[in-house]
Amino acid sequence: MEEKQTLAQNQIFNLVNRLKKTIQVHSEYDLTDFDEFDRHCLMIEQIGAAYMGREFREFVIDSYNKDVIRFLVYYFNNCKLAESIFPDKEFKVYKNLMILGSPGTGKTLLMQIFSDYLMLTGNPNRFYNVSVTQMMNYYKMNGHIDRYTYNENSGKGSIEGDPFNICINDIGLETENQKSYGTSLDIVIDEFLYARYEIYQNQFKKYHITSNLSPEEFKERFGYRLVDRFKSFNVIPLLGDSRRI
């Protein structure tokens, strides 16, 4: 009779620990140290200044975006203190981000700054910042949006593909109402949202959204089946007047 194997205690620990690393990602920085937190905020401010310097303008942190930036610094470093920034909300570190606001309030710029910051600090929560127009153009050229969902064409051969964290900016633009070879491009957005929700649930890869739509307009635009999936988002309003010249 074939001898059965047994699991030693240290094997159990090592195997589960290895699995945890694929499920849970953590920043190397301890943001409960307030001096460390301040240094990360300074880095965000300097990256923002670099972008605005192209236009000989200042990157302004004010009452409209200050707490949002504080939340995002904690959030992207997996620090639970993020959940205390907006105590009247039910924001969670494990959820995705949906940043809503009028045109010009700085949503896309803010996510680009954080995309750069996370890349520079080697943070496992780093994401690619992509416009909805860019994704639509990819669809028009290729007839699918695999790159932005399962990324099965990455060449890595995994049955699950090779999806990555992503932020799609300006969902709700009129470009969605266009057609490509008879296919309405708003269906492409729906496909993206369905696929990314599944990827978030099964592969723990996050997807973030910025939009000019209000929560009510989202409900009207996407209907119940998709809106129910929006419970996986921290819905963050970015208020204030346009910061554009």
N, C-alpha and C positions, 0 to 999 in steps of 0.2 A: 504494500500500500504506500502511495506517495505521502511523504511527510509534509504536514501542513506547516506553513510559516506562522510566526507570531510577531506581533508588533511590540517593540520595546518602547518604554516611556519616552526615551530621547528621540526615537523615530517619530512618534506621534507629534512631539513638540516641533521637530524640524519640518515635517511635512505640512503641518497646519500653518506654521510660521511662513513657509514658502508660499502657500496659498494666500495668506493674508496680504503679502506684498503685492499680489496681483489684484486684490480687491480694494485695499486701502492704500492711498498714496498720502505721504506726509512731507511737509516742508522740512528742510534741515534747520530752519531758523526758529528760535523760541520767541514768539511775539508777545508772550506774557511779560517779557522783560521790556519795560517801557522805553528804555534807552534804545534797545534794538528796534522797537516799533518806530520810534522817531527817525532812526536812520533810514528805514525803508520808506517812510513818508517823504523824507528829503530826496531820496532817489526818484520817487514818482514825480516830485515837483521839478527836479532837474531834467528828467526826460520830457516832461510837458513843456518846459521852457525851451528845450532844444527844438521841439516841433514848432512852437509858436514863433521862435526866433527867425524862422524862414520868412515870416511876414512882418518882422520887426514889431512884434506884439508880445505882450506878457501872457504867461499861463496863470490865470487868475483862480485862486482857491477862495471861495466865498461861502456865504451861508447856504447857498443852493447845492454846492457839490462837496463841501467839506466832509460831512458825515458819510456821504456815499463813498468817497475815497477812503476814509477810515475803515468803513465796513469792508471794502474790497481788499485792502491790505491784509486785514485779519483773515478774511474769507479765503483768499488764494494761498495763505500759509496755514490753512487747516487749524486755525486758532478759534476756539469756541467763544472767545470774547467778541467775535463778530456778531453773535446773536444778541448781544447787549446793546449794540449801537442804536437800534431802532426797537426799543422795548415794547412798543405797542403793535409791532408786526410779529409774524411767526416765521421769520427768516431762519433758515438752517444752513449750516456749512455744507451739508451733503447735497443740497439742491442745486439746480442750474440757475443761471441768471437771465432775467428778462428786464431790460432797462428801457423804459418808456419815457418819451418826452417830445416836446415840440421841436420842429426843425431848428438846428443851430444851438441847441442847449449843450452840445458837447459829448453826446453819447458815443459816437464812433471814435472820436479822438481819445476819449477816456479808455475805451477798450483797446485801442492801438497802443496807448502808453503802457497798459498792464500787460499786453502781449509781449512787448519789448522787455519790460521789467522781469517777467517770468523767464523769458529766454536767457537774459543776462545773468540771472541768479540761479539758473539750472533747476528751476522749480518743476516738479513732475506735473503740476497743474497747468503748465504752459499750453497755450492754444494758438491756433491760426486765426487771424482776423480777416474775414472775407466779406465783400459786399454781395448783396443779393444779385446785383447786376452781373458780377463776375460769375456767379453760379449759373445764372440764366444763359450767359454767353457760352459757358462750358456745355450746357445742355443742348444749345442750338448746334454746336459743332460736333457733339458726340452722341446725342440722342439718349443720354442717361446722365445721372449725377453721382455715379459710383465713387468718384474721388472724394466727395463731401459726405458720403454715408459709410458704406462698409469698406470702401477702398480695397476691393478684391483684386484690382489690377495693379497693386503695388509691387507684385512680383515676389512677395514673401511666402506665398504658397499656403497660408493658413486657411482652413475651412471657414474660419470666422472673419477672414479678411484682416485688414490692418487699420481700423478706424482710429482717428486721432481727435483730441479735444478741438472744438471749433467755435467760433462766434460768427454768426451771419448777421450782417448789419442792414438796417432799413427794410425789414420785412413789412410789406404793406404798400410798397411803392406801386405806381401805376404800371411799371414794367410787367407786373404779374398778369395784367389783363391782355398782354400781347399773346400772339399765337405763333407756334413754330411747327410748320408742316401740319397744321390742323389741330395741334395739341395746345390747349390753353395753358399758359405758364403758371397760373395759380395752382394747377394740379401738381406741378413740379414742387411747389412749396409744401403742399400737403404731403407729397411723397417724402420729402426731406424730413418733415416733422414726425411722420409715422416711423420712419426708419431710425431716426436719431433717438426717439423715445425707447425703441427696442434695444438699441445699442447701449443706451444709458442704463437700462434695467439689467441687461445680460453681460455687458462687457465693462461697465462702470466708466465709460468715456463720456465726458460732459459736452453739452452743446448749449451755447448762450445765444441770446437774441437781443438786438436793439430794434426799436420800431417807433415810428411817429404815431402809431395807432394807440388809442386809449383802451383800457380793459374792456369797455363796452363794445368798442369797434372790433376788438379781437373776437369777442363772443359772436358778434354778428357775422364776421368774415369767415370764421373757421367752424362754427357749429359745435354741437355738444360733444361729439366723439373726440375731437381734437382738444377742445377747451378743457375736457376732463383731464387730459394729459398735462395741461398747464399747471396742475397742482404740484408738479415736480419742479416748479420754478419759484425763486424769490423774485417777486414782481416789484421792481424798484422804480419809482418815479424820479426823473431828473427834471426839476422845475427851473423856472427862471426865464428871462428873455433870451433871445438869440445872441450868441457871442460872436457871430460873424459880422464883418464890416458891412 
